[in-house]
Amino acid sequence: MIKPDAVENGHIGAILDKITAAGFKIVAMKYTQLSKRDAEEFYAIHKERPFFGELVEFMTRGPIVAAILEKDNAVDDFRTLIGATNPEEAAEGTIRKLYAASIGENAVHGSDSDENAAIESAFHFSGREIF
Ligand code: CMP
């Protein structure tokens, strides 16, 4: 996902450009907005964390871009491309270093495993929307 902060700041095009330049193929994509219920479900794994309320509030405050990306070693390579969760710790040139302001408002989300990538893909897309 390209998160609400990056959308608000006009970074959709630049982020997609970095993603495709890094060799990822976009097999599904949509511009949408999460409801509170959607965000609570998507981030259910974090529901006991102190930042959960803030995370749901942030992720629902404006539109996002959801996408499914395909590549060999996609999960690890995407995490390298986006950089550390906290942009202060993200490597130079990574998407979060370039476009994120804080650990909470960190511009992009990437799945942390192939298993979660499948779950998160099904959360956002039906079979007819995946190419
Ligand atoms: P993401 O990779 O989407 O996965 C969980 C999200 O929770 C994370 O990016 C951040 O947006 C948010 N998050 C993680 N840690 C914190 C924190 N300490 N404070 C606020 N938000 C956080």
Backbone and ligand atoms as CSV (ligand in chain L), in Angstrom:
chain,resi,resn,atom,element,x,y,z
A,1,MET,N,N,0.839,-1.193,0.000
A,1,MET,CA,C,0.000,0.000,0.000
A,1,MET,C,C,0.874,1.244,0.000
A,2,ILE,N,N,0.440,2.228,-0.787
A,2,ILE,CA,C,0.958,3.577,-0.617
A,2,ILE,C,C,-0.014,4.238,0.358
A,3,LYS,N,N,0.501,4.702,1.489
A,3,LYS,CA,C,-0.342,5.130,2.606
A,3,LYS,C,C,-0.826,6.573,2.441
A,4,PRO,N,N,-1.822,6.974,3.269
A,4,PRO,CA,C,-2.423,8.305,3.108
A,4,PRO,C,C,-1.436,9.464,3.126
A,5,ASP,N,N,-0.370,9.377,3.922
A,5,ASP,CA,C,0.588,10.502,3.968
A,5,ASP,C,C,1.260,10.702,2.609
A,6,ALA,N,N,1.689,9.607,1.982
A,6,ALA,CA,C,2.378,9.700,0.693
A,6,ALA,C,C,1.410,10.146,-0.407
A,7,VAL,N,N,0.153,9.716,-0.314
A,7,VAL,CA,C,-0.849,10.166,-1.291
A,7,VAL,C,C,-1.077,11.672,-1.123
A,8,GLU,N,N,-1.281,12.115,0.135
A,8,GLU,CA,C,-1.515,13.551,0.405
A,8,GLU,C,C,-0.367,14.413,-0.109
A,9,ASN,N,N,0.846,13.888,0.006
A,9,ASN,CA,C,2.031,14.671,-0.377
A,9,ASN,C,C,2.398,14.545,-1.852
A,10,GLY,N,N,1.551,13.858,-2.623
A,10,GLY,CA,C,1.746,13.808,-4.079
A,10,GLY,C,C,2.839,12.858,-4.544
A,11,HIS,N,N,3.098,11.800,-3.757
A,11,HIS,CA,C,4.212,10.914,-4.091
A,11,HIS,C,C,3.806,9.608,-4.797
A,12,ILE,N,N,2.550,9.471,-5.199
A,12,ILE,CA,C,2.133,8.202,-5.825
A,12,ILE,C,C,3.009,7.886,-7.040
A,13,GLY,N,N,3.146,8.836,-7.940
A,13,GLY,CA,C,3.878,8.590,-9.186
A,13,GLY,C,C,5.331,8.228,-8.935
A,14,ALA,N,N,5.988,8.990,-8.061
A,14,ALA,CA,C,7.415,8.741,-7.787
A,14,ALA,C,C,7.609,7.367,-7.147
A,15,ILE,N,N,6.705,6.990,-6.258
A,15,ILE,CA,C,6.842,5.692,-5.578
A,15,ILE,C,C,6.612,4.547,-6.568
A,16,LEU,N,N,5.585,4.676,-7.405
A,16,LEU,CA,C,5.339,3.618,-8.405
A,16,LEU,C,C,6.521,3.511,-9.373
A,17,ASP,N,N,7.109,4.645,-9.699
A,17,ASP,CA,C,8.260,4.652,-10.596
A,17,ASP,C,C,9.427,3.873,-9.978
A,18,LYS,N,N,9.692,4.087,-8.696
A,18,LYS,CA,C,10.786,3.362,-8.034
A,18,LYS,C,C,10.489,1.861,-7.982
A,19,ILE,N,N,9.214,1.539,-7.760
A,19,ILE,CA,C,8.823,0.125,-7.655
A,19,ILE,C,C,9.023,-0.587,-9.000
A,20,THR,N,N,8.567,0.037,-10.080
A,20,THR,CA,C,8.707,-0.626,-11.388
A,20,THR,C,C,10.168,-0.610,-11.841
A,21,ALA,N,N,10.905,0.468,-11.517
A,21,ALA,CA,C,12.330,0.520,-11.886
A,21,ALA,C,C,13.120,-0.569,-11.167
A,22,ALA,N,N,12.635,-0.994,-10.004
A,22,ALA,CA,C,13.329,-2.046,-9.249
A,22,ALA,C,C,12.957,-3.448,-9.742
A,23,GLY,N,N,12.124,-3.505,-10.775
A,23,GLY,CA,C,11.845,-4.803,-11.394
A,23,GLY,C,C,10.569,-5.483,-10.941
A,24,PHE,N,N,9.746,-4.780,-10.174
A,24,PHE,CA,C,8.463,-5.379,-9.756
A,24,PHE,C,C,7.433,-5.197,-10.860
A,25,LYS,N,N,6.626,-6.229,-11.066
A,25,LYS,CA,C,5.515,-6.154,-12.016
A,25,LYS,C,C,4.241,-5.905,-11.205
A,26,ILE,N,N,3.445,-4.916,-11.621
A,26,ILE,CA,C,2.177,-4.639,-10.937
A,26,ILE,C,C,1.125,-5.569,-11.531
A,27,VAL,N,N,0.597,-6.484,-10.722
A,27,VAL,CA,C,-0.409,-7.429,-11.242
A,27,VAL,C,C,-1.817,-7.068,-10.787
A,28,ALA,N,N,-1.935,-6.122,-9.832
A,28,ALA,CA,C,-3.234,-5.587,-9.422
A,28,ALA,C,C,-2.977,-4.228,-8.793
A,29,MET,N,N,-3.931,-3.299,-8.999
A,29,MET,CA,C,-3.751,-1.977,-8.378
A,29,MET,C,C,-5.094,-1.260,-8.267
A,30,LYS,N,N,-5.314,-0.553,-7.137
A,30,LYS,CA,C,-6.510,0.289,-7.003
A,30,LYS,C,C,-6.270,1.465,-6.066
A,31,TYR,N,N,-7.057,2.532,-6.333
A,31,TYR,CA,C,-7.054,3.738,-5.497
A,31,TYR,C,C,-8.326,3.652,-4.672
A,32,THR,N,N,-8.187,3.614,-3.358
A,32,THR,CA,C,-9.344,3.350,-2.510
A,32,THR,C,C,-9.122,3.972,-1.140
A,33,GLN,N,N,-10.124,3.898,-0.283
A,33,GLN,CA,C,-9.963,4.389,1.089
A,33,GLN,C,C,-10.441,3.310,2.048
A,34,LEU,N,N,-9.651,3.036,3.071
A,34,LEU,CA,C,-10.019,2.020,4.057
A,34,LEU,C,C,-11.044,2.587,5.033
A,35,SER,N,N,-12.045,1.796,5.379
A,35,SER,CA,C,-12.945,2.152,6.480
A,35,SER,C,C,-12.235,1.797,7.788
A,36,LYS,N,N,-12.802,2.241,8.904
A,36,LYS,CA,C,-12.223,1.905,10.210
A,36,LYS,C,C,-12.191,0.379,10.367
A,37,ARG,N,N,-13.272,-0.250,9.958
A,37,ARG,CA,C,-13.347,-1.708,10.069
A,37,ARG,C,C,-12.274,-2.392,9.202
A,38,ASP,N,N,-12.089,-1.873,7.981
A,38,ASP,CA,C,-11.044,-2.425,7.095
A,38,ASP,C,C,-9.666,-2.336,7.758
A,39,ALA,N,N,-9.355,-1.146,8.277
A,39,ALA,CA,C,-8.016,-0.941,8.852
A,39,ALA,C,C,-7.827,-1.811,10.091
A,40,GLU,N,N,-8.873,-1.933,10.892
A,40,GLU,CA,C,-8.776,-2.788,12.094
A,40,GLU,C,C,-8.550,-4.239,11.705
A,41,GLU,N,N,-9.177,-4.659,10.610
A,41,GLU,CA,C,-8.986,-6.036,10.150
A,41,GLU,C,C,-7.583,-6.213,9.545
A,42,PHE,N,N,-7.197,-5.281,8.697
A,42,PHE,CA,C,-5.891,-5.407,8.027
A,42,PHE,C,C,-4.752,-5.464,9.040
A,43,TYR,N,N,-4.862,-4.635,10.078
A,43,TYR,CA,C,-3.787,-4.548,11.075
A,43,TYR,C,C,-4.141,-5.275,12.375
A,44,ALA,N,N,-5.030,-6.263,12.303
A,44,ALA,CA,C,-5.493,-6.973,13.511
A,44,ALA,C,C,-4.331,-7.516,14.348
A,45,ILE,N,N,-3.252,-7.898,13.678
A,45,ILE,CA,C,-2.087,-8.445,14.392
A,45,ILE,C,C,-1.491,-7.432,15.382
A,46,HIS,N,N,-1.752,-6.148,15.146
A,46,HIS,CA,C,-1.197,-5.100,16.019
A,46,HIS,C,C,-2.209,-4.583,17.044
A,47,LYS,N,N,-3.357,-5.277,17.204
A,47,LYS,CA,C,-4.432,-4.646,17.985
A,47,LYS,C,C,-4.119,-4.418,19.461
A,48,GLU,N,N,-3.150,-5.153,19.997
A,48,GLU,CA,C,-2.776,-4.918,21.404
A,48,GLU,C,C,-1.681,-3.856,21.544
A,49,ARG,N,N,-1.152,-3.375,20.437
A,49,ARG,CA,C,-0.050,-2.402,20.517
A,49,ARG,C,C,-0.588,-1.024,20.934
A,50,PRO,N,N,0.230,-0.264,21.641
A,50,PRO,CA,C,-0.229,1.062,22.094
A,50,PRO,C,C,-0.558,2.013,20.942
A,51,PHE,N,N,0.050,1.774,19.766
A,51,PHE,CA,C,-0.168,2.694,18.645
A,51,PHE,C,C,-1.327,2.269,17.742
A,52,PHE,N,N,-2.076,1.229,18.129
A,52,PHE,CA,C,-3.110,0.689,17.230
A,52,PHE,C,C,-4.164,1.746,16.841
A,53,GLY,N,N,-4.656,2.481,17.832
A,53,GLY,CA,C,-5.693,3.495,17.554
A,53,GLY,C,C,-5.186,4.546,16.578
A,54,GLU,N,N,-3.973,5.000,16.829
A,54,GLU,CA,C,-3.320,6.006,15.972
A,54,GLU,C,C,-3.123,5.461,14.550
A,55,LEU,N,N,-2.749,4.175,14.470
A,55,LEU,CA,C,-2.513,3.532,13.176
A,55,LEU,C,C,-3.815,3.463,12.360
A,56,VAL,N,N,-4.908,3.069,13.025
A,56,VAL,CA,C,-6.205,2.971,12.333
A,56,VAL,C,C,-6.670,4.361,11.892
A,57,GLU,N,N,-6.518,5.334,12.781
A,57,GLU,CA,C,-6.900,6.722,12.464
A,57,GLU,C,C,-6.140,7.219,11.226
A,58,PHE,N,N,-4.846,6.982,11.217
A,58,PHE,CA,C,-3.985,7.415,10.103
A,58,PHE,C,C,-4.354,6.706,8.802
A,59,MET,N,N,-4.517,5.395,8.869
A,59,MET,CA,C,-4.720,4.623,7.631
A,59,MET,C,C,-6.090,4.876,7.003
A,60,THR,N,N,-7.011,5.486,7.779
A,60,THR,CA,C,-8.360,5.747,7.252
A,60,THR,C,C,-8.570,7.214,6.899
A,61,ARG,N,N,-7.563,8.057,7.087
A,61,ARG,CA,C,-7.834,9.502,6.957
A,61,ARG,C,C,-7.872,9.999,5.507
A,62,GLY,N,N,-7.471,9.171,4.581
A,62,GLY,CA,C,-7.523,9.558,3.175
A,62,GLY,C,C,-7.278,8.348,2.311
A,63,PRO,N,N,-7.312,8.540,0.982
A,63,PRO,CA,C,-7.142,7.399,0.092
A,63,PRO,C,C,-5.743,6.790,0.147
A,64,ILE,N,N,-5.686,5.548,-0.264
A,64,ILE,CA,C,-4.433,4.796,-0.377
A,64,ILE,C,C,-4.375,4.190,-1.783
A,65,VAL,N,N,-3.199,3.725,-2.169
A,65,VAL,CA,C,-3.084,2.881,-3.362
A,65,VAL,C,C,-2.717,1.489,-2.878
A,66,ALA,N,N,-3.536,0.506,-3.242
A,66,ALA,CA,C,-3.222,-0.891,-2.927
A,66,ALA,C,C,-2.708,-1.547,-4.195
A,67,ALA,N,N,-1.696,-2.373,-4.062
A,67,ALA,CA,C,-1.169,-3.065,-5.241
A,67,ALA,C,C,-0.635,-4.434,-4.860
A,68,ILE,N,N,-0.700,-5.327,-5.830
A,68,ILE,CA,C,-0.016,-6.615,-5.708
A,68,ILE,C,C,1.173,-6.572,-6.662
A,69,LEU,N,N,2.335,-6.893,-6.127
A,69,LEU,CA,C,3.579,-6.830,-6.907
A,69,LEU,C,C,4.158,-8.220,-7.054
A,70,GLU,N,N,4.703,-8.483,-8.234
A,70,GLU,CA,C,5.271,-9.799,-8.513
A,70,GLU,C,C,6.751,-9.649,-8.871
A,71,LYS,N,N,7.564,-10.534,-8.339
A,71,LYS,CA,C,9.011,-10.528,-8.634
A,71,LYS,C,C,9.591,-11.754,-7.930
A,72,ASP,N,N,10.721,-12.279,-8.412
A,72,ASP,CA,C,11.436,-13.281,-7.628
A,72,ASP,C,C,11.839,-12.629,-6.312
A,73,ASN,N,N,11.705,-13.361,-5.229
A,73,ASN,CA,C,12.134,-12.848,-3.913
A,73,ASN,C,C,11.442,-11.525,-3.551
A,74,ALA,N,N,10.168,-11.405,-3.950
A,74,ALA,CA,C,9.471,-10.111,-3.858
A,74,ALA,C,C,9.395,-9.561,-2.431
A,75,VAL,N,N,9.089,-10.403,-1.450
A,75,VAL,CA,C,8.896,-9.885,-0.083
A,75,VAL,C,C,10.179,-9.233,0.422
A,76,ASP,N,N,11.290,-9.951,0.329
A,76,ASP,CA,C,12.563,-9.409,0.839
A,76,ASP,C,C,13.026,-8.209,0.008
A,77,ASP,N,N,12.900,-8.327,-1.314
A,77,ASP,CA,C,13.379,-7.235,-2.162
A,77,ASP,C,C,12.540,-5.969,-1.959
A,78,PHE,N,N,11.239,-6.146,-1.728
A,78,PHE,CA,C,10.403,-4.959,-1.506
A,78,PHE,C,C,10.746,-4.310,-0.168
A,79,ARG,N,N,10.998,-5.128,0.835
A,79,ARG,CA,C,11.366,-4.564,2.139
A,79,ARG,C,C,12.701,-3.819,2.053
A,80,THR,N,N,13.602,-4.319,1.224
A,80,THR,CA,C,14.863,-3.594,1.015
A,80,THR,C,C,14.591,-2.259,0.309
A,81,LEU,N,N,13.721,-2.295,-0.694
A,81,LEU,CA,C,13.407,-1.079,-1.452
A,81,LEU,C,C,12.734,-0.017,-0.585
A,82,ILE,N,N,11.853,-0.437,0.337
A,82,ILE,CA,C,11.119,0.575,1.127
A,82,ILE,C,C,11.929,1.048,2.333
A,83,GLY,N,N,12.817,0.212,2.879
A,83,GLY,CA,C,13.630,0.627,4.018
A,83,GLY,C,C,12.953,0.326,5.346
A,84,ALA,N,N,13.657,0.637,6.422
A,84,ALA,CA,C,13.189,0.315,7.777
A,84,ALA,C,C,11.866,1.013,8.102
A,85,THR,N,N,11.084,0.384,9.003
A,85,THR,CA,C,9.784,0.942,9.421
A,85,THR,C,C,9.937,2.394,9.869
A,86,ASN,N,N,10.988,2.643,10.637
A,86,ASN,CA,C,11.258,4.011,11.080
A,86,ASN,C,C,12.125,4.722,10.037
A,87,PRO,N,N,11.604,5.751,9.376
A,87,PRO,CA,C,12.381,6.404,8.305
A,87,PRO,C,C,13.727,6.943,8.773
A,88,GLU,N,N,13.838,7.246,10.074
A,88,GLU,CA,C,15.140,7.722,10.588
A,88,GLU,C,C,16.211,6.632,10.483
A,89,GLU,N,N,15.745,5.367,10.478
A,89,GLU,CA,C,16.690,4.242,10.383
A,89,GLU,C,C,16.776,3.678,8.966
A,90,ALA,N,N,15.995,4.218,8.045
A,90,ALA,CA,C,15.953,3.684,6.677
A,90,ALA,C,C,17.199,4.090,5.902
A,91,ALA,N,N,17.664,3.170,5.063
A,91,ALA,CA,C,18.871,3.441,4.259
A,91,ALA,C,C,18.605,4.552,3.239
A,92,GLU,N,N,19.688,5.241,2.879
A,92,GLU,CA,C,19.608,6.283,1.846
A,92,GLU,C,C,19.006,5.722,0.561
A,93,GLY,N,N,18.142,6.493,-0.067
A,93,GLY,CA,C,17.589,6.092,-1.349
A,93,GLY,C,C,16.353,5.209,-1.249
A,94,THR,N,N,16.037,4.720,-0.034
A,94,THR,CA,C,14.839,3.888,0.110
A,94,THR,C,C,13.587,4.773,0.093
A,95,ILE,N,N,12.462,4.145,-0.194
A,95,ILE,CA,C,11.213,4.908,-0.313
A,95,ILE,C,C,10.881,5.618,1.000
A,96,ARG,N,N,11.063,4.927,2.122
A,96,ARG,CA,C,10.733,5.589,3.396
A,96,ARG,C,C,11.722,6.704,3.727
A,97,LYS,N,N,12.988,6.513,3.383
A,97,LYS,CA,C,13.959,7.592,3.623
A,97,LYS,C,C,13.573,8.827,2.816
A,98,LEU,N,N,13.112,8.588,1.582
A,98,LEU,CA,C,12.802,9.714,0.699
A,98,LEU,C,C,11.458,10.367,1.029
A,99,TYR,N,N,10.450,9.535,1.396
A,99,TYR,CA,C,9.087,10.066,1.412
A,99,TYR,C,C,8.343,9.951,2.742
A,100,ALA,N,N,8.948,9.325,3.773
A,100,ALA,CA,C,8.216,9.143,5.038
A,100,ALA,C,C,8.686,10.147,6.074
A,101,ALA,N,N,7.755,10.514,6.965
A,101,ALA,CA,C,8.059,11.534,7.972
A,101,ALA,C,C,8.313,10.940,9.352
A,102,SER,N,N,7.726,9.787,9.650
A,102,SER,CA,C,7.822,9.245,11.010
A,102,SER,C,C,7.543,7.750,10.996
A,103,ILE,N,N,7.771,7.109,12.139
A,103,ILE,CA,C,7.524,5.659,12.224
A,103,ILE,C,C,6.039,5.336,11.999
A,104,GLY,N,N,5.177,6.223,12.402
A,104,GLY,CA,C,3.732,5.992,12.211
A,104,GLY,C,C,3.308,6.297,10.786
A,105,GLU,N,N,3.729,7.470,10.308
A,105,GLU,CA,C,3.346,7.899,8.950
A,105,GLU,C,C,4.523,7.589,8.034
A,106,ASN,N,N,4.575,6.329,7.595
A,106,ASN,CA,C,5.803,5.868,6.934
A,106,ASN,C,C,5.622,5.500,5.461
A,107,ALA,N,N,4.659,6.154,4.807
A,107,ALA,CA,C,4.543,6.203,3.332
A,107,ALA,C,C,4.080,4.915,2.636
A,108,VAL,N,N,4.621,3.781,3.053
A,108,VAL,CA,C,4.280,2.536,2.358
A,108,VAL,C,C,4.190,1.365,3.342
A,109,HIS,N,N,3.456,0.356,2.916
A,109,HIS,CA,C,3.399,-0.915,3.641
A,109,HIS,C,C,3.830,-2.021,2.691
A,110,GLY,N,N,4.615,-2.954,3.202
A,110,GLY,CA,C,4.947,-4.150,2.432
A,110,GLY,C,C,4.671,-5.382,3.271
A,111,SER,N,N,4.210,-6.438,2.630
A,111,SER,CA,C,3.934,-7.688,3.345
A,111,SER,C,C,5.233,-8.254,3.907
A,112,ASP,N,N,5.127,-8.925,5.069
A,112,ASP,CA,C,6.348,-9.424,5.713
A,112,ASP,C,C,6.625,-10.898,5.441
A,113,SER,N,N,5.763,-11.568,4.659
A,113,SER,CA,C,6.003,-12.974,4.289
A,113,SER,C,C,5.133,-13.302,3.079
A,114,ASP,N,N,5.458,-14.392,2.391
A,114,ASP,CA,C,4.614,-14.817,1.260
A,114,ASP,C,C,3.207,-15.149,1.742
A,115,GLU,N,N,3.128,-15.756,2.917
A,115,GLU,CA,C,1.813,-16.125,3.472
A,115,GLU,C,C,0.959,-14.869,3.721
A,116,ASN,N,N,1.554,-13.859,4.343
A,116,ASN,CA,C,0.794,-12.624,4.584
A,116,ASN,C,C,0.522,-11.868,3.283
A,117,ALA,N,N,1.416,-11.982,2.311
A,117,ALA,CA,C,1.171,-11.342,1.011
A,117,ALA,C,C,-0.098,-11.919,0.378
A,118,ALA,N,N,-0.282,-13.233,0.495
A,118,ALA,CA,C,-1.490,-13.861,-0.070
A,118,ALA,C,C,-2.738,-13.385,0.678
A,119,ILE,N,N,-2.641,-13.312,2.005
A,119,ILE,CA,C,-3.789,-12.855,2.815
A,119,ILE,C,C,-4.114,-11.390,2.482
A,120,GLU,N,N,-3.083,-10.563,2.407
A,120,GLU,CA,C,-3.294,-9.128,2.163
A,120,GLU,C,C,-3.772,-8.876,0.723
A,121,SER,N,N,-3.316,-9.695,-0.220
A,121,SER,CA,C,-3.805,-9.575,-1.607
A,121,SER,C,C,-5.297,-9.873,-1.657
A,122,ALA,N,N,-5.710,-10.928,-0.965
A,122,ALA,CA,C,-7.125,-11.304,-0.962
A,122,ALA,C,C,-7.970,-10.271,-0.217
A,123,PHE,N,N,-7.367,-9.574,0.736
A,123,PHE,CA,C,-8.081,-8.512,1.462
A,123,PHE,C,C,-8.472,-7.389,0.495
A,124,HIS,N,N,-7.571,-7.028,-0.410
A,124,HIS,CA,C,-7.801,-5.868,-1.283
A,124,HIS,C,C,-8.440,-6.219,-2.629
A,125,PHE,N,N,-8.216,-7.437,-3.141
A,125,PHE,CA,C,-8.580,-7.712,-4.536
A,125,PHE,C,C,-9.355,-9.008,-4.689
A,126,SER,N,N,-10.283,-9.007,-5.660
A,126,SER,CA,C,-10.935,-10.245,-6.074
A,126,SER,C,C,-10.105,-10.867,-7.201
A,127,GLY,N,N,-10.384,-12.092,-7.524
A,127,GLY,CA,C,-9.643,-12.785,-8.583
A,127,GLY,C,C,-9.703,-12.052,-9.914
A,128,ARG,N,N,-10.842,-11.405,-10.213
A,128,ARG,CA,C,-11.008,-10.711,-11.500
A,128,ARG,C,C,-10.166,-9.446,-11.595
A,129,GLU,N,N,-9.607,-8.989,-10.461
A,129,GLU,CA,C,-8.813,-7.752,-10.459
A,129,GLU,C,C,-7.307,-8.031,-10.494
A,130,ILE,N,N,-6.953,-9.305,-10.599
A,130,ILE,CA,C,-5.528,-9.675,-10.571
A,130,ILE,C,C,-5.135,-10.199,-11.948
A,131,PHE,N,N,-4.060,-9.658,-12.513
A,131,PHE,CA,C,-3.687,-9.970,-13.912
A,131,PHE,C,C,-2.286,-10.566,-14.005
L,1,CMP,P1,P,3.575,-1.140,8.484
L,1,CMP,O1,O,4.758,-1.717,7.827
L,1,CMP,O2,O,2.394,-0.828,7.656
L,1,CMP,O3,O,3.122,-2.145,9.653
L,1,CMP,C1,C,2.571,-1.710,10.873
L,1,CMP,C2,C,2.489,-0.235,10.988
L,1,CMP,O4,O,2.301,0.256,12.302
L,1,CMP,C3,C,3.808,0.378,10.572
L,1,CMP,O5,O,4.033,0.210,9.207
L,1,CMP,C4,C,3.642,1.800,11.067
L,1,CMP,O6,O,2.819,2.565,10.201
L,1,CMP,C5,C,2.889,1.553,12.359
L,1,CMP,N1,N,3.798,1.589,13.505
L,1,CMP,C6,C,4.764,0.718,13.806
L,1,CMP,N2,N,5.403,1.078,14.935
L,1,CMP,C7,C,4.816,2.221,15.344
L,1,CMP,C8,C,5.031,3.083,16.448
L,1,CMP,N3,N,5.981,2.846,17.360
L,1,CMP,N4,N,4.235,4.165,16.569
L,1,CMP,C9,C,3.264,4.410,15.658
L,1,CMP,N5,N,3.014,3.607,14.573
L,1,CMP,C10,C,3.788,2.540,14.436
